[in-house]
Amino acid sequence: MAIEIDLSGRVALVTGGSRGLGRADALTLARAGADVAIADIQVESDSGEDAERYGVLAQAARAQGMVYTESTADEIRSLGRRALALKCDVTDRTQVEETVARVVDELGSVDILINNAGTLDHVGQFHNQNPELWERDLRVNLTGGFNCAQAVWPHMKERDWGRIVNMASVAGTLGGFGQASYSTTKAGILGLTRTLAMEGGRHGITCNAIVPGVIGTEAFNFANPDMNQRIVNRTVFKRPGEPQDVANAIAFLCSDLASYITGVELYVSGGVELFVF
């Protein structure tokens, strides 16, 4: 019996899809047959003058030409799928609601939500953590996921079918040295995932979390090479994962093959959480 991931007829909304994991997720869902809307705080045609508000990583991505929101949508269209590239700040409920409304209006529904938007540039030991950046990280990484899930929830309930995948991190399960705000938000995402799974089941909605380890994204390559190697050495495979590894797991969770899987933390981490020596 052939087993195939088929998302034909489904519409996915991927947040934080301008690069890295989000871009890989969007392309993979499209290859599996879905139409895809990509929402991000940055799009190529935008002036970029507000990038400074979004943190160091956003500024670096803009400066180095690593914003691919619209080009990814074009690539999806070249596959024969419909696609949208939308500027959206997940911390702004009005923008989120307008984004979801546009996706429903132009693509017909929101069947799949990938809560990938996040920030991880607030690094410093606990006594040096900046209260303002702590609040920003809560708004983006945790409240942003809440905002998006709440906006798509009525549409999924109406269709009696939905898939929500939240992006957590091993920092949320193991803690992160110098990452108090980031690890806290990712731990919170796991609690939100379980609650949405419990409440969504009666409406045909599943909610699961991906728990990535060290993945070779642009953000990874911005970090200190020596620190990166230390983390890589903790994995079973002694190498970073690829964004495609995460995207493959997400495509599976969004398919009918995973219809009886909900509330799980799926590690895509190369075993970094194991006692490796």
C-alpha positions in Angstrom: 0.0 0.0 0.0 1.4 3.3 -1.0 1.3 6.0 1.6 1.2 9.6 0.4 0.9 13.0 2.1 -1.9 14.7 0.1 -3.0 18.1 1.2 -4.9 18.8 -2.0 -7.8 21.2 -1.5 -6.4 22.5 1.8 -5.4 26.1 2.6 -2.5 26.7 4.9 -1.4 29.9 6.7 2.2 30.0 7.6 3.4 32.8 9.9 7.0 34.0 9.9 7.4 32.6 6.4 10.0 35.0 4.9 12.9 32.6 5.5 14.3 29.7 7.5 11.8 27.2 8.9 8.7 29.1 7.8 9.8 29.3 4.1 10.6 25.6 4.1 7.2 24.8 5.7 5.3 26.9 3.1 7.1 25.3 0.2 6.7 21.7 1.5 2.9 22.2 2.2 2.5 23.5 -1.3 4.4 20.5 -2.8 2.0 18.3 -0.9 -0.9 20.0 -2.6 -2.0 22.9 -0.4 -2.6 26.5 -1.3 -0.5 28.6 1.0 -0.7 32.1 2.5 2.6 33.4 4.0 2.4 36.1 6.7 5.5 37.9 7.9 6.5 41.3 9.3 8.7 41.8 6.3 8.0 41.6 2.5 10.4 42.5 -0.2 8.3 45.3 -1.8 8.1 47.0 1.6 10.5 49.9 2.2 11.9 48.1 5.3 12.2 51.3 7.2 10.4 49.8 10.2 12.7 46.8 10.4 14.5 48.4 13.4 11.3 47.8 15.5 11.5 44.1 14.9 14.9 43.3 16.4 18.4 42.6 15.4 17.7 39.4 13.4 15.0 41.2 11.4 17.4 44.1 10.7 20.2 41.7 9.6 17.9 39.7 7.4 16.7 42.9 5.6 20.3 44.3 5.3 21.6 41.0 3.8 18.7 40.5 1.4 17.3 37.5 3.3 13.6 38.4 3.0 11.8 36.0 0.7 8.1 36.3 1.5 7.0 37.4 -2.0 9.5 35.3 -3.9 8.4 32.2 -1.9 4.8 32.9 -2.9 5.9 33.2 -6.5 7.7 29.8 -6.2 4.5 28.3 -4.8 2.5 29.6 -7.7 5.0 28.0 -10.1 4.0 24.7 -8.6 0.5 25.3 -9.7 -0.8 26.3 -6.3 -2.4 29.5 -5.2 -0.4 31.7 -2.8 -0.5 35.0 -0.9 2.3 37.0 0.6 0.9 39.2 3.4 2.6 41.6 5.7 1.4 40.9 9.2 2.6 41.5 12.8 1.2 38.6 14.9 1.2 40.8 18.0 -1.4 43.1 16.4 -4.8 41.4 16.7 -6.4 43.7 14.1 -3.7 42.8 11.6 -4.1 39.1 12.4 -7.8 39.2 11.9 -7.5 41.1 8.7 -4.9 38.6 7.4 -7.1 35.6 8.2 -10.1 37.4 6.6 -8.2 38.0 3.4 -7.0 34.4 3.2 -10.6 33.2 3.6 -11.8 35.7 1.1 -9.2 34.9 -1.6 -8.3 31.3 -1.0 -11.6 30.1 0.5 -10.7 28.8 4.0 -7.9 28.4 6.6 -7.6 24.7 7.2 -4.0 24.7 8.4 -2.2 27.1 10.7 1.6 26.9 11.2 2.5 29.2 14.1 6.1 29.7 13.2 6.6 33.5 13.7 9.0 34.1 16.5 12.0 36.1 17.8 15.1 34.8 19.5 17.6 37.6 19.5 17.2 38.5 23.2 20.3 36.8 24.7 21.8 37.4 28.1 22.0 35.8 31.5 19.0 36.2 33.7 20.3 39.2 35.7 20.9 41.0 32.4 17.6 40.2 30.7 15.9 43.3 29.4 12.4 43.7 30.8 11.2 45.4 27.6 12.6 42.6 25.4 11.1 40.1 27.8 7.7 41.6 27.2 8.3 41.8 23.4 9.2 38.1 23.3 6.1 37.1 25.2 4.0 39.1 22.7 5.6 37.7 19.6 6.4 34.1 20.6 3.4 33.3 22.8 0.6 35.8 22.4 1.2 35.9 18.7 0.5 32.2 18.5 -2.6 32.7 20.6 -3.8 35.5 18.4 -3.5 33.5 15.2 -5.1 30.4 16.6 -8.0 32.3 18.0 -8.5 34.1 14.6 -8.6 30.8 12.6 -10.6 28.8 15.2 -14.1 29.8 14.0 -13.3 28.9 10.4 -11.9 25.5 11.4 -14.9 24.8 13.7 -17.3 25.7 10.8 -15.6 23.2 8.5 -15.2 20.6 11.3 -11.5 20.1 10.3 -8.3 21.9 11.2 -4.7 21.4 11.8 -2.6 23.7 14.1 1.1 23.2 14.4 3.0 25.4 16.9 6.7 25.9 16.8 8.3 25.2 20.2 12.0 24.5 20.9 14.2 22.3 23.0 14.9 25.6 24.9 11.3 25.3 26.1 11.7 21.7 27.3 15.4 21.8 28.6 15.8 25.5 29.4 18.2 27.8 27.6 21.3 29.3 29.1 21.1 33.1 28.5 17.6 32.6 26.9 15.2 33.2 29.8 12.6 34.9 27.7 12.8 32.6 24.7 12.7 29.4 26.7 9.8 30.6 28.8 7.7 31.5 25.7 8.5 28.1 24.1 7.5 26.3 27.3 4.2 28.3 27.2 3.6 27.3 23.6 3.5 23.7 24.8 0.8 24.4 27.3 -1.2 26.2 24.7 -0.8 23.3 22.3 -2.2 20.8 24.8 -5.2 23.0 25.6 -6.0 23.6 22.0 -5.8 19.8 21.4 -8.2 19.1 24.2 -10.7 21.7 23.1 -10.3 21.2 19.4 -10.9 17.5 19.3 -14.7 17.7 19.4 -14.5 20.0 16.3 -12.1 17.9 14.2 -9.2 20.2 15.0 -5.8 18.7 16.0 -3.0 20.8 17.6 0.6 19.6 17.9 3.9 21.2 18.6 7.2 20.7 16.8 10.2 20.8 19.1 13.3 21.6 17.0 16.8 21.3 18.2 19.7 23.0 16.4 18.6 23.6 12.8 20.8 25.1 10.1 18.7 28.2 9.3 20.0 31.7 8.6 19.5 32.6 12.3 21.7 29.7 13.3 24.5 30.9 11.0 24.3 34.4 12.5 25.2 32.9 15.9 28.7 32.3 17.4 30.3 29.4 15.5 32.1 28.0 18.6 28.8 28.0 20.5 27.0 26.4 17.6 29.6 23.6 17.5 29.1 22.9 21.2 25.4 22.5 20.6 25.9 20.4 17.5 28.2 18.1 19.5 25.3 17.3 21.9 23.3 15.8 19.1 23.4 12.1 18.2 24.4 12.9 14.6 27.0 15.5 15.4 25.4 17.9 12.8 22.7 20.4 12.7 19.3 19.5 11.2 17.9 21.0 8.0 14.8 23.2 7.7 13.4 20.4 5.5 13.6 18.0 8.4 11.1 20.2 10.3 9.0 20.8 7.2 8.6 17.1 6.6 7.3 16.5 10.1 4.9 19.4 9.8 3.5 18.1 6.5 2.8 14.7 8.1 1.0 16.3 11.1 -1.2 18.4 8.8 -2.2 15.3 6.7 -5.0 12.8 7.3 -2.2 10.3 8.1 -2.0 12.1 11.5 -5.7 12.3 12.1 -5.5 10.5 15.5 -2.4 12.5 16.7 -3.0 15.6 18.8 -1.4 17.3 21.8 2.1 15.8 21.1 5.5 17.4 21.3 7.3 16.0 18.3 11.1 16.4 18.7 13.0 17.1 15.5 16.2 17.6 17.3 18.8 15.0 16.4 18.6 13.7 19.9 20.0 16.8 21.5 17.8 16.2 24.5 19.4 12.8 25.1 22.4 12.1 27.4 24.9 12.0 24.5 28.6 11.4 25.1 
